[in-house]
Amino acid sequence: MCNLYQESGSVPENVVQRLPEALSLLGQEVDLEFGNPDRPLLVSVRSGSVQSMPGMLDTVLNVGLNDEVAVKLGAMRGGRFAYDSYRRLIQMYAASVLQLEDRIFEERYKEKQKELSLSAGESITNQEALRELVEEFKQLVRTHTGQEFPQDVQVQLRNAIGAVFKSWMNQRAVAYRNMYGIPSDVGTAVNVQAMVFGNINQNSATGVVFTRNPSTGEKEIFGEFLCNAQGEDIVSGQKDPSPIKLMESSMPQVYGELVEVCEKLENHNKDMQDIEFTVQDGKLWILQTRRGKRSAHAAVNLAVSMVKESLISKEEAILRIDASTLGGFSIQY
């Protein structure tokens, strides 16, 4: 499918035609409906390559929000959450679909922070300020593209899917594949998932966790999280996340569940996992898991530990060690 997109520059029509049925099935799972302002299903549009390429491909969150949905969602969940999610959608859509520089939106956000006497690391929580940001972000789209931000949620979804496919050939993705020897023709899938929200309240969070320490291989969960935030807040580096261990005191029940999930996923996949998660109002959701990148030192320690734990065989452990990375190891006779 990805290769077809690269050839034609558009999402195949048979895929477009099947989207309503697929969205209907997804909506039934969560009792929501895509495009229905009274019960809005919002979705994330994410990549899913066979070969893990963390951070290289585009993602668009909160697809399905428009002016009408934002008003209704605000009445149900609170205006701060609704307009915070809406301004995020506009910014991510503009960057991924319309190819605008993320910088122009970040600069306006920082200006708004100064107007509210907030520090660079503080989030804007004022509902009216966020509503103003939504209008200002839409004006930025209008100014830089000559077009309106689409209010038709089907158009949003179709264009977001195309943007993720298109990102397979972006400069950073091509460079990453060349570095790690990943063939360009394997392509990427596009996953459309029901949104869960780490930015609803202070009992919500977003985070990334490794099932073991990726630098040393030590058997301990290792990662970071941010309360009242969405995933791109960690990736962007605009805010300082907290070490995952602090979740044990701030969200003890969620932390305990996360530790259990880490163990289950590692045992099932028989390798260290890199897991993205969201906590929505105290409930843990796992967004995706993949084989975690690790240092050469960690790779050796992981292989030895997993043999001792009977997770893998000695033969498999040897195959997991990349000989080209062992040059830095000292050998004692």
N, C-alpha and C positions, 0 to 999 in steps of 0.2 A: 504493500500500500504506500509506504514511504517513497519507494522508487517511482511509483506511478505519479505521485505528487511532484517529485523532482523533474519528471519528464514533461508534465502538462502544466504545472504551476497552479493547480487547483485540486480541491478535494473531489474525488470521483463521485459522480452523480448518484450512483447506487448506494454509496455510503450516506450521502445527504438524505436520500429518501428513506433510509432505515433509522435515522436518528429519532424521529418522534416516537416510534414503537419502543426503541431502547430506553428513551427517557421516561416513557410511561412505566415501563417495568421497574426502572430505578426509583421512580417516584412512589410506586406502590410499596417498596421496601421501607420507606421512611414516612409514608402518609403525607407526601407533599407533591406539588405539581409544577413542573417547569413552565414559567410564564404566567402562572396564576398568582396575582398580587395578594390574594387572601390566604393562600397556602404556598408561598413561594419555595420551590426547590432551587437552590443555588448549587453550582457545580464547580469543581476544579478541573482544568484541562492540563494533563501532565504527560511527560514522555515516558516510554517504557522500552528501552533498548535491551536486546539480549545481553549485550556487554554493558556493564555498569559504567556510566559516564557522569559522575556526580557534579552537579552545578553547570554542566556544559550546555544543556538544552533548555528551552524556554518552558515556563509554566504560567498559566493565567488562572488566578483565583477569583472566586465570587461572581462567576459568570451567571447571568440571569437577573442582575440588579439593573433597574432603570429608575427614572424619577418616580413613577407610580409605586413600584415595588418598594423603594426606599421609604416612602411615606408609610405604607402599610406595615412594613417590617419594623419601622421605628415605633409604631403604635403597639406592636406585639412584644418587641424585645428591647426597646429603648432607642432613642434617636442617636445617642453617641455611637452605639454599636452599628446601627444601620448606615450612618453617614461615614463612619470610619471605614467600613467594608466597601462602600460605594467609591470613595476616593481611591482606595487601593485598586479596585477593579479598573478604574479609568487610567490610572498610572501604568498598571501592568499591561493592559490592552494597548495603550499608546506605544509602549516600548516594544512589545512583541509583535503586534499586528501592524501598527502604523509606522514602526521603525523610528520613533522619536527618541531623542536622548533622554534617558531617565533623569539626567541632571536638571532639566528645566522644571520638573515637578519637585525634585528634592529642594531646589533653591526656593521655590515658592512655599514649601512646607516649613523650611527654616525661617523664612521671613515671618510666617504666621506665628511660629514659636516665639520670635523676638517681640512681636506685637503683644503677645500674651505674657511676656516676661518669664518664659520657660527656658530652661537650660537645653543644650543640644541633645542630651540623653532623655529628656522628659517627653512623654507622649502628649499630644493634644487630646484632651478629654471633653472640652467644652462643645456641646452639641451644636450651637449656633456657628461656632468657628469652623467646625467640620463641615457643616452644611455650606458655608461660604467657600470652603476649599473645594468642595465638589463642583460648585459653579465656576470657580476660578480654573480648575483643572479642565473642565469642559471648554472654557474659553481658550485655554492653551492649545487644546486639540484643534479648535476652530481656527485659531491664528496660524498655527504651523502646518495645517493640512488643507485648510479651506473646506473642511467637511465637519459634520456634526458627529459627536459620539453617538453610536447607534442605540436607539431606544428599543428596537426590535431584538428581543433576546435570542431569537433563532439566528439572526445575523451575527450577533456576538459569538455564539457557540461555533457556528460554521467557520468564522474567521479565526477564532482561537485555535481550532483544530488545525487549520492550514498553517498557522504561525508556528505551532509545535513541529509539524512536519518540516517546514522551511528551516527551522533552527538546526536541523541535522547537518546543514551545509554552512552554518555560520563559521566565522574564522576560528573562534576558540574551540568549537567541536572538531573541526578538521585538524587543528593542531594537536588536540588531545588524542585523536585516533592515530595520527601519524606517530606520536610519541609512544603509544602502547600497542601499535601494530593491529589495530582494529580495522577490518575491511569496511570500506565505505558503503558497500552494497548490502550490508546486513540491515540497515535502516533502523527505524524506531517505530514502535506502536504509539498510539495516542490513547491514554486512559482518561475517561470521563467519570469522575467520582462525585458522589454527593458530598457537599461541603460539611465539615464540622469546624467549629469556630473556637480558636484560642483567644479571641479578643472580645468575648462577651462580657467578662467581668474578672475580678481578681482571683476568682476560683477557677480560672481557665488559663491555659498556657500552651506553648508550642515548644518543641525541642527535638534534639538529635542525640541518639545514644548508641555507643558501641557496646557489644556484649562483653568485650574485654578491652584492655588498654591497647590501642593501636600502635603505641610507641614502644611498649615493653613486652606486650603479650600477657601481662599479669591478669589473673582471673578476677576482674572487678569491672563493674559497669563504668563507662567513661563517657562523658558528654556534657551538654549544657541545655538550659531551658530559659524561657522568658515568660513571665506571667502577663496576661492580658495583651497578647500579641499574635501575629500570624507569622508563618514560616519565613517570609522574605525579610523580616526584621532581624533574624539571626544571620541570614546569608549576606545582607547588605552591609553589616558591620556598623550600622547607625546607632545601635544600642548595645550595651554590655550585658550579655547573658550571664546567668548564674551557673556555677558548677552543678552537675546533676545531683551530687551528694546533698546539696542544700534542700532538695525536694523532700528528703526524708523527714525534715522538721516542718516544712511549710505545707506539704501535701502528703502526710504519712501513708494514707490508704492508697493513693494513686501510686506513690513510690513503690509500695509493696507489690502492687499489681504489675508495675513496669518490670520489676526484678523478675517476677514469675514469667512474664511474657518473653523477656530476654533469654531466659533459660530454655523455654519451650522452642523458640525460633532457632536458637543455636543448636539444640539437640536434633531438631528436625532437619536442618540444613547441613549439619555437621561441619560448620565453619563459623568463624566470628562474623557477626552481623552488624550492619550499619542501619539503624532504624530511625525513621522519622515518625513522630507522634504528635498528637494534639490532645489536650485536655479541655473538654467543653463542659463548663459548669460542674466540675468534679468527676466527670466520667472520662476514662482513658480510651482513646481511639488510636489504632495503629494505621498509619497512612501507607507506608511501604517499608520493605526490608530488602537488603541486598548484601552481597559479600563485601565485608569491610576492607578498605585499603589498609595496609600495615607496613611498618618499617621492616627492613631486612632482619634486624635484631628480633623484632616481635614475631616475624614469620617463623623463625627457628624455634623460639620459645613456645609459640602456639602449636607447632607441629609436634614437639616433644610432649607438651601437656595433654594434647588431645589423644595421643597414643596411650599415655598413662591412664587417661580417663575412659579408654576403650571406645572413643567416638570414631576414630579412624584407625586404619591399619598402618604398620610401619612403611609399607610400600607406598601408600597414599601420602603419608607424611613426607617421604623423600621427594615425591613428584610435585609437592606443593612448594618446594624451595627453589627459587630462581637462582641458579648458580652464578649468574652475572652480577648479583647483588652481594655476593659474599666477599668481595675484595677487601672490605673494611674490617673483616674479622681477623683477630690475631690468633695464631695457632701456637700452642705450647707443646714442646716435645719433652 
